[in-house]
Amino acid sequence: MAVLGAFLLAVTYGLARFVFGLFLPAIRSDLGLGATAAGVVGALPFVSFLGAVLIGPAVARRLGTRLAGGLAVGLAAAGLVAIATAPGVLVLGIGVAVCGISTGLSSPVLARAVRLAVRPQLRGRVNAVHNAGTSLGVALGTPAMIWLLGAWRSAYLAFAVVAVLGAVAALVFLPRGREGGAALGGRGAPPWPSGAQWRRVARLAALAGAMGLVSSIYWVFAPDLVVNEGGLTDRDSAWMWLAIGLAGLSGGGAGDLIDRFGPGRTHALALALMGGSLGLAAAAPGDFGLALVSAAGFGAAYMTLTGFYLVRGVRTMSERPALGPVLPLSATTIGQALGSPLAGWTIDAAGYTLAFGGFAAFGLVAAVASGRLAAR
């Protein structure tokens, strides 16, 4: 279950959503997009993700985990094909939006699958491993970028083939389960979360929204920063994405970090690492070694934080695990949807260095403020 879920999220999150920033310089060049337009397009998958993650638990209940998982990964394949064949910004925007829907559906479906298939003692660890699968997808984008340098359409067609394989795997191997009563041994529908549970998840969502805003500029514009501001090559930026992906695998230990160090300390340190990574990128965009360090720090921080929100959300609403991550994931996406066009506008108005520096400063301030809130 851990391996299957990590693979599916590698497709829906990694290939269908976050690899987009890696290919953005080539896409902008071919389609003639300015930074502001690129920021708007970069926000579309976050917006469509938001709608999908809100209906994801209902889709999983109605279709069953297996069919809902197949639908989620199948939509990733469709969105990737649309991006690969886009003649202009309209089809490109539709493609990235469909990819966002895929991403939004996949997390609630897999959270439900874990409850059906994994014993309680291992659920936090398996959910964190699933989340770290995003890093695997991001890392897979690197050889595609290097081998198909400039041929971004061919790369996206290759990603679509992988997504089709993922959809087949979901339809064959995910647990079936539909309604909670039948799936959980006839005990009836699980209780609706209490007010205290909703308040804890709301605090978690506030943290996630701040993190989403901070992270948005890196996902969309980090390759642009090192290429346009630092003078590095597109191939160099591809190695940065490999560093993000490999370091992000550490996010699979988010549940264990929470248990060992406590939620407040874990969240504050991870968000501080993210802010520091943005600041390092802004300070030395032309230094390839420091760019790799920045990317590795960002990847480890981002995957640890998203794993943090996933594990804490599922634990808070343990009787309705598909619902637990919805608010934090939605808040992350709202932050990214707001941050992406804001980052593009800031870059156009003030340049890459000030834009990345400003987002880094906000991240560090948010890290200091988050420790006590995350501990509640």
PyMOL commands that set and color helices and strands:
alter all, ss='L'
color gray80, all
select helices_A, chain A and resi 2-18+20-31+35-63+65-84+89-117+120-147+152-173+180-183+195-229+234-261+263-283+288-316+326-350+352-375
alter helices_A, ss='H'
color red, helices_A
deselect
rebuild
show_as cartoon
